[in-house]
């Protein structure tokens, strides 16, 4: 058999193995994740802080202080470029385009914490996001779990407990106009799902 045919067969086998592994990881992560969190009004606040006490470094430099969006709901999602859930970038962009005129902010926080699926530099991550036409704000790559997590995510853990921390890429938190957590959804709940859009609509009410 010609060398080029052998090479093509090997590439197809490797692609099938990669897709199988990615599907298996998505299935496993889905089983490990908790059900979507309910509104913050159903729980007791555990800290004296709000989301406005935190800021992220921007992916292109500078800073992204959450207090700059005071009075607006903010949807924060930890993202990754090489994940089975990566196509949710399209849904996050669609959500942003649908509601930004009414005040919604979408913030992506790239992280390499899960499956090492965000290994690139800030420049590489930004270029990848451009392939999804991402126009919403992006933070520089951060840790989102553990003792070394970004302070925002340590605050999330303090407020929601261990069950509320991200379990995989594209875990989503909705912050209301007062800087409080009013919703949290695991990866399998898409940004355009009824659960998320209804919560966003509620957060946008005057």
KATA-V164976 format. One record per helix or strand of 2 or more residues. SS is the DSSP state (H for helix, E for strand). FROM is the first residue (numbers start at 1). TO is the last residue. If there is no record, write none. Layout:
SS|FROM|TO, SS|FROM|TO
This chain:
H|3|32, H|40|42, H|51|53, E|55|58, E|63|65, H|66|69, E|74|79, H|88|102, E|105|110, H|122|130, E|137|139, H|151|160, H|162|164, E|172|175, E|181|185, H|194|204
